[in-house]
């Protein structure tokens, strides 16, 4: 019988196509040991590090990738995932997968990230990996309402088992906090050691099965920026880079039971602590000038700026913004502030090609301190989580061939046309949007390169000069025209007075 | 002699343009003190409403603005905004805003609003120049413009941030008067139509247009009575009245008022009169003297009978509107105090004290009569108008403080005329003589110049000290002379804006209504558009009632928050306790059985707030909200810094809870508690909790 080659080929193609689209997780891997460390010491960011020992138990096939699952419940709070090889410390390339369905996991399904191993893992071999993920705002205040000067207690809650694409032989979870542990889930394998709680090790999951929680005290400030928009305006004429930041901020602390002005006045007088965030610290470059702080109804006149400071070889100034009212737990405040810096510090020019390198995001720190002068070290505590971030870079009129580089994946990068200040042909605005900005993004930069010719520099003055000249010419023409039928009478004052 | 290739005439013209430019710069510059001292912020109360409506116009377009029903004001009644305002100022700002945006200049609408009045003050100076030129010559015009640019009487209403109707209306007032005088002189329908257009703009901008529509007909009548009828006058007035009235009726807030209200009857009458007179002149030119006499006799009887009949019919049908209260208070200064407390409670409706005239007009107040004298000496049609304007404006300025504003332009023009006459007499080219003969001339000119300089100095000083405070932001000086900003109002308003639900209603005295709507963006029960006296009286009654009654009333009106202004910590005397008597009086007018003014004075007849206060005072909601727990921070022996009285020793409050109090305790916001879960009264619940 003659084999039906045609049907066979079709089948083969279908199989190939199928394997291409499903892009299945590399089978045969096993996590022989997993230790998860949850760091709650720099809230509102929660850092999870999972150290795994991975073994390829497949008979013949080498594994090229390792998949990381992010539980669906936490997926929209995820700020960052990185995977490192533990021995060499090398970072692996991680990409987000948009699989339609993942194996046999019931919905809601997790999000898959896939790390490419440096060398394929041969059958029987082992490798140690560190999976670091950062989440924002996953810890909630419990109780939700406290007294004005009461302690803030927070609740961490998660599955006791680590979610992985592969079977786990043995696992353990360690939760580290910064304050007194008030309570934690009493299961067989849980234990407390000072400020940290350990769940595990488990061979076959905890008993009883289900989520575990830790309640702990942490009186430090936690804020979240519901929206944050940073805008850069580039002006070649004035050698000026203008920076404008819009914030909608909320204090994450538990809500106030009742506002008590008398107590507030007293604790201010006694320099005692309360849960009001009174000052917001913004780090600005040392050569920043023309600073202002405004909200929807005008200047916020209670702000100050420190002299040039130096910390760890880094020179800067600190804007101390005092909101119109102290921010109690769950209170909101919205405002914007801005300043200018010399453009030449951020711009490199090579013939017509311009390269603008600016910070991706600025940091803001909330402080509940009663002191007038906040200690300088406070500036490096990242206690504000940015939920929705937008970065806008307005390039000068005439900039073309715009290219944008961001050192990590962002949700979207767009280029919009926009017109400002007598623009005739309009300019390009680079808009970058990103949800859940990891604290480490503070030290990263965006690189925007564009072509900008000398002629573009003179475009605006030329256009304005031509328009003004045209207006003069027009008025000159009009004044020389005789609009009436009769010749104009010479102006005399004799006809003016009524007799 | 030629300079820059220009002839002498052109040189003077250039010089004049330069001077006018400089006057404009000074006029704008001196109004910027408020921005320099404070910031670019909208001032006071009414400007906040104008600003809010302008923002609405810019965001939603003209049609939506015209039909805007604002449900957040006068809860639960609402307000038809489009039909109850003069839209001129908003439309002007929106036009400027849109023009700038068309040129790709991304200006903020707030800045357009803040700088609108200073910008228009420059235009006012130019219009005053034209008026002065019209009645005398260019010298008088320039002097008048210079006076107008810096006269404190006008600056008081047009500093940067004072975004109110008057900011553009004074320009339109002067412009309309200039165009009117020009129309009378030229006598063409064209110039009268231009005047009517300017009048239309004025009607759209300010209720003070009534002044124009009475003064112009008066001018016509007086000219007729003086036997100065001319075809020019006839054409000017007929065109102006017909076009102007039709145009003014296009403003919804004015509507058909020009046809039936008493304020507009003079214009209608003058229109009729000038037709009759014109007819008479026409007939006389064609018949003999005897026939004419008979004709006039018949006509007078006929017209009088007809007029009387129409008047009777209209009055019987109620078509002629009754005289309004504010109009009465123009004639009888004691009227408001007795009959309408809500008008009397506004400080700018008080009669003017003599020092105010000097404060606002300084040397002009002496030059003004001199100007009137010169007008009489050379009594042209224009000068008749000036005299009429000065007499009436002077009277009204004496009745109501804020009407100094309408007096200022004529004072400036007449002062300009007076000084121009002085210059004419002492600087004329023909009288050059030997050196010694020049001494008196130099002395007189020197004295006048000194006077003018001192006026400028006075104006700047007054502007910077008295008229540049936004009143939303207060300033105080520390003992070391440091400038300290007190920003409690915005602190409270912004707290409301950010930390309450958008639908939650805030109850406060009507003074803060516009600011609450503008800065806190929350619904209010009453505001500065005091159209519903009963509603205001209800708020007054809530403030004056005891806690339980107030709680019931507040809940019945869906109130979520109560806001009070309290100055005892800082010594801010414009607080609610000092306004309390007006609240009580207004409430008593509507609820005489529930609120009585005499209950709030103690046995000794004093308006006390401490432990010696009357029972009604101590139990009133306002008193409790203000002094609740205040004594705890101030200590047992503390004083109220405004009233200079000992504080009450204990204040209890159960139905309301403190929601926010500002830094200096100036604004206190309370939440109206929801009903107790167990159906108890809040007093019982508090008692139970404390045991």
HADDOCK unambig.tbl for C-alpha pairs under 7 A between the chains (distance, minus, plus):
assign (segid A and resid 259 and name CA) (segid B and resid 658 and name CA) 6.17 0.50 0.50
assign (segid A and resid 259 and name CA) (segid B and resid 659 and name CA) 5.67 0.50 0.50
assign (segid A and resid 259 and name CA) (segid B and resid 660 and name CA) 6.32 0.50 0.50
assign (segid A and resid 261 and name CA) (segid B and resid 661 and name CA) 6.23 0.50 0.50
assign (segid A and resid 262 and name CA) (segid B and resid 632 and name CA) 6.98 0.50 0.50
assign (segid A and resid 262 and name CA) (segid B and resid 633 and name CA) 6.15 0.50 0.50
assign (segid A and resid 297 and name CA) (segid B and resid 519 and name CA) 6.16 0.50 0.50
assign (segid A and resid 298 and name CA) (segid B and resid 41 and name CA) 6.25 0.50 0.50
assign (segid A and resid 324 and name CA) (segid B and resid 491 and name CA) 5.05 0.50 0.50
assign (segid A and resid 325 and name CA) (segid B and resid 491 and name CA) 6.00 0.50 0.50
assign (segid A and resid 325 and name CA) (segid B and resid 495 and name CA) 6.90 0.50 0.50
assign (segid A and resid 331 and name CA) (segid B and resid 499 and name CA) 5.95 0.50 0.50
assign (segid A and resid 332 and name CA) (segid B and resid 498 and name CA) 5.74 0.50 0.50
assign (segid A and resid 332 and name CA) (segid B and resid 499 and name CA) 6.13 0.50 0.50
assign (segid A and resid 333 and name CA) (segid B and resid 498 and name CA) 6.30 0.50 0.50
assign (segid A and resid 419 and name CA) (segid B and resid 104 and name CA) 5.84 0.50 0.50
assign (segid A and resid 420 and name CA) (segid B and resid 104 and name CA) 4.78 0.50 0.50
assign (segid A and resid 420 and name CA) (segid B and resid 105 and name CA) 5.67 0.50 0.50
assign (segid A and resid 420 and name CA) (segid B and resid 106 and name CA) 6.31 0.50 0.50
assign (segid A and resid 421 and name CA) (segid B and resid 104 and name CA) 5.06 0.50 0.50
assign (segid A and resid 421 and name CA) (segid B and resid 105 and name CA) 4.42 0.50 0.50
assign (segid A and resid 421 and name CA) (segid B and resid 106 and name CA) 6.83 0.50 0.50
assign (segid A and resid 422 and name CA) (segid B and resid 103 and name CA) 5.64 0.50 0.50
assign (segid A and resid 422 and name CA) (segid B and resid 104 and name CA) 5.27 0.50 0.50
assign (segid A and resid 422 and name CA) (segid B and resid 105 and name CA) 6.33 0.50 0.50
assign (segid A and resid 423 and name CA) (segid B and resid 104 and name CA) 6.37 0.50 0.50
assign (segid A and resid 498 and name CA) (segid B and resid 185 and name CA) 6.08 0.50 0.50
assign (segid A and resid 498 and name CA) (segid B and resid 380 and name CA) 6.30 0.50 0.50
assign (segid A and resid 498 and name CA) (segid B and resid 381 and name CA) 6.75 0.50 0.50
assign (segid A and resid 499 and name CA) (segid B and resid 380 and name CA) 6.85 0.50 0.50
